[in-house]
Amino acid sequence: PSLRDLDPAWAYWYGRALKADNRNDDARQQFQSIAGQFNFYGQLAQEELGQRITVPPRTTVTDAEIDVMGRNHPGFGRAKKLY
């Protein structure tokens, strides 16, 4: 797939253009292709489809997991020190 096909912003705005041109079935396909994504355009696509916007479940991370992340990713360890 091309970069254009992978970009949710492109898919959303192409869907909007199709909708403005009364090509509603094609527009719906574009919106459906990104509606499940947890990003800005995925959320907008859900609104276009009349779906409720969902929030991903909250995850919890233990202190031990944070320590492992700090050891495996130096940048994360530096950020933890600032926190």
N, C-alpha and C positions, 0 to 999 in steps of 0.2 A: 504493500500500500504506500501511496505517496504521503509526504508530510502533510499535505492539504487534507487528506482523508483522516489523519490522526489528530488533527487540531480541533478541539471542541469549539473554539471560538468561530472557526471557519464553518463548521457544521451548523452551529446555531444561526449565524447570520445568513447562511445560504438557505436555511429553513425559513427564516423570516422573509427573504426575497421571494421564495417560492410561494409562501402564504400571501404576500402582497400581490402576486401574479395569479391568485386564485387556483394555484396548483396544490390544493390542500392535502391530497394523499401523499404527494412527494414531500411536502413540508413535514407532514407527520412522520414519515420515515426518517428524515434528518433529525428531528427532535428525539425520536425513539432511540436513535443510534448513540445518543449521549446522555439520555435522561437518567441513567443509573449512576452516573459519575458524581462523586462528591467534590465538585468544583463549581465555580460561579455559573458557567454556561450550562452545566448539567442541571443545576437548580432552575435556571431560566427555562430550559427545555421542559422540565417537569411542569412548570407553571403553564407553558404553552399547551401541554397535553391535558391540562386540568387535573393533574395529580398533586397530591400533597407533598410538600417538601419535607424530607426526613433528615434527621440528624443522626450521624453514625453513633453507635453505642460508645459510651465512655470506657476507656481502658484504664486499668490500673497497672502501675509498674512498681515493683518492690525495690527497696533500697539496694538489695543484692544485685538485681538486674541493672540498676543504674551504675553500680560499681563496675560490673562487667562491661557495660557500654563505654565507660570512661577508660578502661584499660585497652579496649579494642579500637577505639576511635579517639585519637589524641585531641581533636577539636571538641569533642563532646566533654572530655575531661576538663578542658580549659573553661568551657561554658559553665560546667557544674561548679567550679571554683568561684565564679562570679555570682552564681545564684546564692 
